[in-house]
């Protein structure tokens, strides 16, 4: 069941003395998230061992996801807060401590989101059929929190749409992403392109608005996963029939970024 604070409703972080229950199960779910979803973990600068991740919870139907932030502060302490910090106060989760059932349902119905800036490959038969870019920088308390996490899908320009990831309503849902990852269809492309300059280039706004492109000058491959040379373009622009410039034209545009240094923040 989805829990989200609405005007006049109790906040998930407010105590409910009549409904509190032991928090061991929720604590173990939080541990499992950090153990089983390393691509979702954002490491903190002050301490590499601990970090945070964003969780997405979707209700029945095709409604938008609700996002929360899960922070591992210590081995024995997790903290949960809403994406928009103004909605409800942060809540601590410790082994053996009570957890409100509404918060428990929220955590147990959630799925981790790939961390902001993650560069992933959708693998089909050993070949990367699309490049996936996770975005969703955590907003500061004073910032607009309306920009929520998502996953941009960039298939090869001119490629076969049948090889694209399964998109629901034009988006790639997190739960389906991890299900396919469990079958070996997700690769961390940083291992391919993030260690040497000149292997991949990010061309922001190449197709107007949010229509971005990635240029791979030469074929890359490692451990049964290969990335063909070419232009990878935003799937929405490809569906709309936008004309995609050639690789040489894209690389001549202003603002090109070598992905050896990561995506811009």
Secondary structure, DSSP 4 states (H G I P E B T S, - for coil): ------TTSPPTTS--TTTEEE-HHHHHHHHHHHHH-GGG-EE-SS-TT-EEEEEEE--STTPPPEEEEEEEEETTEEEEEESSTTSS--EEE-TTSEEEHHHHHHHHTEEEEPPTT-EEEEEETTEEEEEEEEE-PPPPTTS------EEEEEEETT--GGGS---BTTB--HHHHHHHHTTT-EEETHHHHSSSTTS-EEETTTTSTT--EEEE-S-EEETTEEE-SEEEEEHHHHHTTPPPPPHHHHHTSTT-EEGGG----
